[in-house]
Amino acid sequence: MQPVGEIWIKGGTPLSGQVSVQGSKNAALPMMAAALLHDGKTVLHHCPRIADVLVMEQILNRLGVKTRWQDHTLEIDCRKIVGYEIDNELAGSMRSSVILMGSMISRQGQVKIAYPGGCTIGKRPIDLHLKVFQNMGVNIREEEKGLWAGSSTRLQGTTVEFPVSSVGATENALLAAVKAKGETVLKNCALEPEIRHLCYFLQAMGAEIGGIGTDTLWIRGVCTLRDVEYTVPPDRIVAGTCLYAAAATRGKIVLEHAPVEEMEAVLQVYEKMGGQWVCNSGKLKTDAREIRYPVSLTETARYPGFPTDMQSILMAVLLTVPGESRIRETIFEDRYKVVPELARMGGCIAVTGKDAWIRGGIPLCGAKVKALELRGAAALVIAALAAEGESLISNSHFLERGYEEFENVISKLGGKIEIRGKMG
C-alpha cells in the first residue's frame, strides 16, 4: 500500500454531538477468514468498510470467493475456492493476513503465504501460530518469499499451552481446530473480546467450542459447518479514540453502541484525568470539561488491562493536561514512533526504555507531521484537534486502515478536518 493522502485539521474546537461506533476491525477480519471454513455463504452485518477489511476482501476474491456489499452488510460466498496461494503483495500489506493460515490449511490442505505486513510497531513473530499447526500434523517449509504449510490428511486435535498469550495465535488455532479430527485444548489463550466474538461466530456456524471467555478453550472438531448471518460488534478502540478526542478538546460527546463493558481500563484512565461519563440505553454520554489531572502511571497490558492500541492516543491527551504523566509500554517495543512527530507540535515527551514521561499543559501548535502507523495516526489527529492553528498529517492511509471515514465522524462532532487525496 503506497503512502497517500494528507489530513488537514484546524484545532481549538471542543468536540460536541453524537456519533455511532463502527464495527470492529479486529473482530471482522478473523470472521472473514473463518468464512473460508464453510463451502457456503456467510453474511456479516455492521461490517466496517475500512482499508484492512477491503484488503482481506481482495485476498478472498483472488482465491475465488465471491463477495458483495450492501451498505455495511458484506456477503461472502465461499462455495468455490481456487488454489492455495495468498497474494504476496496483499498479505505483505496487512498483519491480519496470517489468520488465513488456519482456515486455508483446513479447507485446502495447504497454504502459501508471504510473511504478514501491516504496521511496523515492533517484533511480532508468528512462531506461536506455526507451533500449533505442527502439533496438529502440519508440515511447514520456509520459502524465498514466505511460508508453505500443509497436511495430506485431516488435521488432528491436540493440546497446546501458549508460552505467552497471543490474540492472533489463539485465533489461528481456533480456526484450524474447528474441523480437525478429535478434540483440541488451548491453554493460556488471549482474553481479548475479539476471541470471544470469534468463538460465538464459529458456534453460529455449527462449531463446538467450550470455555469461551476463559484462558482455556476446548474445540471438538466437526465435519461440516452451515451458512450464517452475524452482526460484527462495535469497535472498542474506535470508541476509545472518539472518547479521548473529546477529552483532548474538553468536549462533550455521546457514543451510540459503545462497548462499555470492554472499555473499563480506558474509562478508568479517563476518570483519573477528570472526565465524567454515564451509560444509559446503549449510549455512552461523556463530559471532558473538567479534565485537568495528570496520571502518574498508565501501563499497557493484555486485556482487561489498558490496551496498547490506545497508548499513543492517551499520550496525545496527556500532552493537554498540566503536570507530569507517565506511560509504560509492555506489549510492543516500538510503540513510541509517534513521539518525534508529537514533539514537532510542541509536545514535551522523554522516552527512557519502556517509559514515556509526558510534561503536559504546554500549548500544542499546528504543524506538518507524518503518520507512521495506524494508532499513531489517530494520536496525531487528536493532538491536532487540540492544537492551536492548522496541522497537516501525511500518510492518511494509515488512519484509513482502521477508521471508517473518520473525518466525517470528527466533522459531525464539530471538528474542522479534511482528508485530501484519500484512497479510493
C-alpha positions in Angstrom: 0.0 0.0 0.0 1.6 3.3 -1.1 1.6 6.3 1.2 -1.2 8.5 0.0 -3.3 11.4 1.3 -3.0 14.1 3.9 -5.2 15.0 6.8 -5.8 18.8 7.3 -7.0 19.8 10.7 -7.7 23.2 12.3 -7.6 22.8 16.1 -9.1 24.5 19.0 -12.7 23.4 18.8 -14.2 21.3 21.7 -16.0 18.3 20.2 -19.7 18.1 20.8 -22.5 15.9 19.4 -23.5 12.3 18.9 -22.0 9.6 16.7 -22.3 5.8 16.3 -19.4 3.4 16.8 -18.4 1.5 13.7 -18.0 -2.3 13.5 -14.8 -3.8 15.0 -11.8 -4.3 12.7 -10.3 -6.9 14.9 -13.5 -8.9 15.1 -14.4 -8.6 11.4 -11.1 -9.8 9.9 -11.0 -13.2 11.7 -14.7 -13.7 10.9 -13.9 -13.2 7.2 -11.0 -15.7 7.5 -13.4 -18.1 9.2 -15.9 -17.9 6.3 -13.4 -20.0 4.3 -14.0 -23.0 6.5 -17.5 -23.4 5.1 -18.3 -24.1 1.4 -21.4 -21.9 1.6 -22.4 -18.3 2.4 -21.6 -16.0 5.3 -23.3 -12.7 5.9 -21.7 -10.1 8.1 -23.8 -7.1 9.2 -22.3 -3.9 10.6 -19.0 -4.7 8.9 -16.6 -1.7 8.8 -15.7 -0.6 5.3 -12.1 0.2 6.1 -8.8 -0.4 4.2 -7.9 -3.6 6.1 -11.3 -5.2 5.5 -11.1 -4.3 1.8 -7.7 -5.8 1.5 -8.9 -9.0 3.2 -11.8 -9.0 0.7 -9.4 -8.7 -2.2 -7.4 -11.7 -0.9 -10.6 -13.7 -0.7 -11.6 -12.6 -4.2 -8.3 -13.8 -5.6 -9.0 -17.2 -4.0 -12.2 -17.4 -6.0 -14.5 -16.2 -3.2 -17.4 -14.0 -4.3 -18.3 -11.0 -2.2 -21.0 -8.3 -2.3 -21.6 -5.2 -0.2 -24.9 -3.7 0.6 -24.3 -0.7 2.8 -22.5 -2.2 5.8 -23.5 -5.8 5.1 -20.9 -8.0 3.5 -21.9 -11.2 1.8 -19.2 -13.8 1.4 -19.8 -16.8 -0.9 -17.1 -19.5 -0.4 -18.7 -22.3 -2.4 -15.8 -22.3 -4.8 -12.2 -21.7 -3.9 -9.3 -22.0 -6.3 -5.7 -22.5 -5.3 -3.9 -22.1 -2.0 -1.6 -19.2 -2.5 -2.3 -15.9 -0.7 -1.4 -12.9 -2.9 2.1 -11.8 -1.8 1.6 -8.1 -2.2 -1.8 -8.1 -0.3 -0.5 -10.3 2.5 2.6 -8.2 2.9 0.4 -5.1 3.4 -1.6 -6.4 6.4 -0.6 -8.2 9.6 -4.0 -9.9 9.9 -3.4 -11.9 6.7 -1.7 -14.5 8.9 -5.1 -15.6 10.3 -5.9 -17.1 6.9 -3.5 -19.9 7.5 -5.7 -22.0 9.9 -8.7 -21.8 7.6 -6.8 -22.4 4.4 -5.0 -25.5 5.7 -8.3 -26.8 7.0 -10.1 -26.1 3.7 -7.5 -26.7 1.1 -5.0 -28.9 2.8 -2.2 -26.3 2.3 -1.4 -22.6 2.1 1.4 -20.5 0.7 1.7 -17.0 2.2 4.1 -14.2 2.4 5.3 -13.0 5.8 2.5 -10.7 7.1 3.0 -7.0 7.0 1.0 -4.0 8.4 2.2 -1.5 10.9 5.8 -1.5 12.0 5.4 -1.2 15.7 7.9 -3.9 16.8 8.6 -7.6 16.6 5.5 -9.7 16.1 6.8 -13.2 15.3 4.4 -16.0 14.2 6.2 -18.9 15.7 3.3 -19.5 18.2 1.0 -19.9 15.2 3.3 -22.4 13.5 3.9 -24.4 16.6 0.1 -25.1 16.9 -0.1 -26.1 13.2 2.9 -28.5 13.7 1.2 -30.1 16.7 -1.8 -30.7 14.5 0.2 -32.6 11.9 1.1 -29.7 9.5 4.4 -29.6 7.7 5.9 -26.2 7.3 8.6 -25.1 4.9 10.2 -21.7 4.6 10.5 -20.4 1.1 12.1 -17.5 -0.6 9.1 -15.1 -0.2 7.3 -16.6 2.7 6.0 -19.9 4.0 4.3 -23.1 2.8 2.3 -25.1 5.2 0.2 -28.2 4.5 -1.0 -31.6 5.5 -2.1 -34.5 3.3 -4.6 -35.7 6.0 -7.3 -34.1 8.1 -5.8 -32.0 10.9 -5.5 -33.8 14.3 -6.8 -32.4 17.6 -4.1 -31.5 20.1 -3.3 -29.8 23.4 -1.3 -26.6 23.3 -0.3 -24.3 26.1 0.8 -21.0 24.7 4.0 -19.8 26.5 2.6 -16.2 26.2 -0.9 -15.2 25.4 -1.4 -14.2 21.7 -4.5 -12.9 20.1 -3.5 -14.0 16.6 -2.2 -17.4 17.6 -5.3 -18.1 19.6 -7.5 -17.2 16.6 -5.5 -19.2 14.2 -5.5 -22.2 16.5 -9.3 -21.9 16.8 -9.8 -21.8 13.0 -7.5 -24.8 12.5 -9.2 -26.8 15.2 -12.9 -26.3 14.3 -12.8 -29.0 11.6 -9.9 -31.1 13.0 -10.3 -34.7 14.0 -11.0 -35.1 17.7 -10.6 -32.5 20.5 -8.2 -29.6 20.8 -7.5 -27.9 24.1 -5.9 -24.5 24.0 -4.4 -23.2 27.3 -3.2 -19.7 28.2 -5.3 -18.2 25.5 -5.7 -14.5 24.9 -8.7 -13.0 26.7 -9.3 -10.1 24.3 -13.0 -9.6 23.5 -12.3 -10.4 19.8 -11.5 -14.0 20.8 -14.9 -14.3 22.4 -16.7 -12.8 19.4 -14.9 -15.2 17.1 -16.0 -18.2 19.2 -19.6 -17.1 19.2 -19.4 -16.6 15.4 -18.0 -20.1 14.9 -20.6 -21.5 17.2 -23.3 -19.9 15.0 -21.7 -21.7 12.1 -22.0 -25.0 13.9 -18.6 -25.3 15.7 -18.4 -27.0 19.1 -16.4 -24.7 21.5 -16.3 -24.6 25.3 -14.6 -22.4 27.8 -15.5 -19.2 26.0 -14.3 -16.1 27.9 -11.7 -18.1 29.8 -8.0 -18.7 29.1 -8.7 -22.4 28.3 -10.7 -23.3 25.2 -11.7 -26.7 24.0 -12.8 -27.4 20.5 -14.4 -30.6 19.3 -13.9 -30.9 15.6 -16.9 -31.2 13.2 -17.1 -32.3 9.6 -19.3 -29.6 8.3 -20.4 -26.1 9.0 -23.5 -24.1 8.0 -24.5 -20.7 6.5 -24.6 -17.9 9.0 -25.7 -14.3 9.4 -23.9 -12.4 12.1 -23.5 -8.8 13.3 -20.0 -7.6 13.9 -19.7 -6.0 17.4 -18.7 -2.3 17.8 -15.1 -1.4 17.8 -13.8 -0.7 21.3 -10.6 1.0 20.1 -12.6 3.4 17.8 -14.9 4.1 20.7 -11.9 4.8 22.9 -10.4 7.1 20.2 -13.5 9.2 20.0 -13.7 9.4 23.8 -10.1 10.6 24.0 -10.5 13.0 21.1 -13.3 14.7 23.1 -11.0 14.5 26.2 -8.2 16.4 24.4 -10.5 19.1 23.2 -12.5 19.2 26.5 -15.7 18.3 24.7 -19.0 16.6 25.5 -20.0 13.8 23.2 -22.4 10.8 23.1 -21.3 7.5 21.6 -24.1 5.2 20.4 -23.4 1.4 20.7 -20.1 1.9 22.6 -19.0 -1.4 24.1 -18.6 0.0 27.6 -18.2 -3.4 29.1 -15.0 -3.8 27.0 -13.6 -0.3 27.8 -13.2 -0.5 31.6 -9.4 0.3 31.6 -9.9 3.1 29.1 -12.7 4.7 31.1 -10.7 4.4 34.3 -7.9 6.5 32.9 -10.5 8.9 31.5 -11.9 9.3 35.1 -8.4 9.8 36.6 -7.9 12.7 34.3 -11.2 14.2 35.5 -13.5 13.0 32.7 -17.1 12.1 33.6 -19.4 9.6 31.9 -22.6 7.7 32.2 -24.1 4.9 30.1 -27.9 4.8 29.5 -29.9 2.9 27.0 -26.8 1.9 25.0 -25.4 5.4 24.8 -22.2 6.5 26.4 -22.6 10.1 27.5 -19.3 11.8 28.3 -18.2 15.2 29.6 -14.5 16.2 29.5 -14.7 19.8 30.6 -13.2 19.1 34.0 -10.2 17.1 32.7 -7.1 18.6 34.4 -5.3 15.9 36.3 -2.1 14.2 35.2 -1.9 10.4 35.5 1.1 9.1 37.5 1.4 5.8 35.6 -0.6 4.0 32.9 0.8 0.6 31.9 -0.3 -1.2 28.8 -1.3 -4.8 29.4 -3.2 -7.7 27.8 -6.9 -7.5 28.2 -8.5 -6.5 30.5 -5.6 -4.1 31.1 -5.1 -0.8 29.3 -4.8 -1.6 25.5 -1.6 -1.0 23.7 -3.7 0.3 20.8 -4.8 3.2 23.0 -1.3 4.1 24.3 -0.2 6.7 21.8 -3.8 8.1 21.7 -3.6 8.6 25.5 -0.2 10.3 25.1 -1.8 12.9 22.9 -4.5 13.6 25.5 -1.9 13.8 28.4 0.0 16.5 26.5 -3.0 18.8 27.1 -3.1 18.1 30.9 -0.8 20.2 33.1 1.7 18.3 35.1 3.8 15.1 34.6 2.3 11.8 33.5 4.0 8.5 32.7 3.1 5.7 30.3 4.8 2.3 30.3 4.6 0.2 27.1 4.9 -3.5 27.9 3.5 -5.1 24.7 5.3 -3.7 21.6 8.8 -2.3 21.9 8.5 0.2 19.1 5.2 1.9 20.0 6.8 5.2 20.6 7.4 6.1 16.9 4.9 8.9 17.2 6.9 10.8 19.9 9.1 12.8 17.5 6.0 13.8 15.5 4.2 15.0 18.6 7.4 16.9 19.5 7.0 18.9 16.2 3.7 20.1 17.6 5.3 21.3 20.8 4.8 18.1 22.9 7.3 17.5 25.6 7.9 13.8 25.9 11.0 11.9 27.2 11.4 8.2 26.5 13.5 6.0 28.7 13.3 2.3 27.9 9.7 1.3 28.2 8.6 4.5 29.9 7.5 7.7 28.3 7.4 10.8 30.6 4.9 13.4 29.4 5.1 17.0 30.6 1.6 18.3 29.7 0.0 21.7 29.7 2.4 23.3 27.2 0.1 24.6 24.3 0.3 22.4 21.2 0.8 24.2 17.9 -0.3 23.1 14.4 2.5 21.6 12.3 3.3 19.4 9.4 3.8 15.8 10.7 3.9 12.3 9.4 1.8 9.2 10.4 3.9 6.1 10.6 1.3 3.5 11.8 -2.4 3.2 12.4 -2.8 4.2 16.1 0.0 6.8 15.8 -2.0 8.4 13.0 -5.1 8.6 15.3 -2.9 10.2 18.1 -1.7 12.9 15.7 -5.3 13.6 14.7 -6.2 14.1 18.4 -3.2 16.3 19.1 -4.0 18.4 16.0 -7.6 18.8 17.2 -6.3 20.1 20.5 -3.6 22.3 19.0 -3.7 26.0 18.1 -3.7 26.6 14.3 -3.6 24.2 11.4 -1.9 20.9 11.1 -1.2 18.7 8.0 -0.7 15.0 8.7 0.8 13.0 5.8 0.2 9.3 5.1 -3.6 9.3 5.8 -3.7 5.7 4.5 -2.6 4.5 7.9 -5.7 6.0 9.6 -7.9 4.5 6.9 -6.7 1.0 7.8 -8.8 1.0 11.0 -11.2 4.1 11.0 -14.1 4.4 8.6 -14.5 7.9 7.2 -13.1 9.2 10.5 -13.1 12.7 9.0 -16.9 12.5 8.8 -17.1 11.3 12.4 -15.0 14.2 13.7 -16.8 16.7 11.4 -20.1 15.6 12.8 -18.7 16.4 16.3 -17.8 19.9 15.2 -14.1 19.3 14.4 -12.5 21.0 11.4 -10.9 18.3 9.4 -10.4 17.1 5.8 -8.7 14.2 4.1 -7.1 15.3 0.9 -6.0 12.7 -1.7 -7.9 9.9 0.0 -7.6 6.3 -1.0 -10.2 5.0 -3.5 
